[in-house]
C-alpha cells in the first residue's frame, strides 16, 4: 500500500533560518502530493500541493518540488518566522481518492 | 465558499456513554472523510464516503463506531459505547472528485473520562 515517511521532529530553528522538512513516499501510479499545516489548537490547512512530477507547489514562502526519481516532496522555506511554528504533515492522494498522511513534523521557531 | 462545518467543537463524556458528531461538507464535494487524530499523532482515516456509499472503512472499529452519510451530503459519526482511548480530535474533510487536496473542518475534540 501507499506510505509517507517524514523526518522526525521536533525541529527547532531560530527566526530567519532556512527550513527543510524531508518527506518521501511509496505509491503505485502517479499520486498527488500535499503539505498540510496544523497550528496549535486548530484543524489542518492545505499549505501547498503538486499533482505531477517536477511540479513545484508554493504558498506563503514555502515550496516543495515533486521529485519522482527520488520519490520525495521536501518542504522548504528560506527564512522562517515565529508564526510558522506548527506541525507540518506530508500527504499523498492515491487511487480512489485515498489519502495517506505522514506522522507530522513539529516546527518550533524561536526569536 | 463556505468551509467544512463540524459540531460540536468540544465534547466531554464518561466512558460507556454514547456520542455523535456532525459534519456538513463543502457543497458539491462528493468525497467525505472522517479522521481520528490522537494528540501528537497524524490523522488516521476512519471512513471514506463517495457520495452516500462507503469506499473505505477498514480502520473503523465497527463494534463501537458507526457513520452514515444520508443523501450524500452531511454525515454523522457515532461512538457507542465510548472508551477512554477514544479521546481524540475527530476531523471531517471533503474533496471534489479531482485531485485537488481536501478541506478540513475545525474538528471535534472528544474527551472521555
Interface residues (C-beta under 8 A of the other chain):
Chain A: X32 X34 X36 X42 X43 X44 X45 X46 X49 X51 X89 X91 X93 X96 X97 X98 X99 X101 X102 X103 X104
Chain B: X31 X33 X41 X42 X43 X45 X48 X50 X55 X56 X91 X93 X95 X97 X99 X100 X101 X102 X103 X104 X105 X106 X107
